C-alpha cells in the first residue's frame, strides 16, 4: 500500500530543497497544478512555475503547520512560506520584478489528489494581493471590469 502522506511530505521537502528533479518524480505525467500564479499541465509546466518562485526567492522555505491527516484524498495542508525577494520574480504581465530585498510571509493551503502514489492534481491557495503588497506593489485605479 502506498503511503500518500509520505508522498505529500516528500513534496514539501523537495520544495524546501528547491530540488526540481525530486519534485518531478512525485507528479504523474499528466498532472495538473492550479494556483493564483496560474494553471500548469504536465510536470514541465508545473516545475517551471515553481522555478519562478525559487528564482525570485532563493531562500524560499515552506513551513507546514497543519495536516488534515484524517482525509486520504485530497491530502490537505496549511503552510506558511517565507523568503527574501533577492532575484527576478515573474509578474502576471510577463515582466520581471527586480529584486526588492523585501521579506515575505505568505500563508496558504493546498490540496493534493494522488493516483498510484503520485500527485495527479495539486491545488494551492494563497492571497496573491498579500504577496504583491509585501513586495511593495500597489493596485492602480483603472477602468472597471464592466466598462
Number of C-alpha atoms within 10 A of each C-alpha: 5 10 9 21 19 11 19 22 14 15 21 18 17 16 19 16 16 20 15 19 10 15 20 19 14 20 26 18 15 11 22 20 23 17 15 13 18 11 13 18 14 17 22 14 15 22 18 13 18 15 18 18 20 24 17 22 23 17 17 21 20 21 14 16 9 11 16 12 11 8 10 14 14 17 20 22 19 18 18 16 15 17 20 19 25 17 19 19 21 17 12 10 6 8 10 14 15 13 15 15 13 13 15 20 15 17 18 15 16 17 20 23 20 23 15 10 18 20 27 20 20 21 17 18 15 17 11 13 13 15 15 14 12 16 18 10 12 10 8 6 6 6 7 6 5 4 4
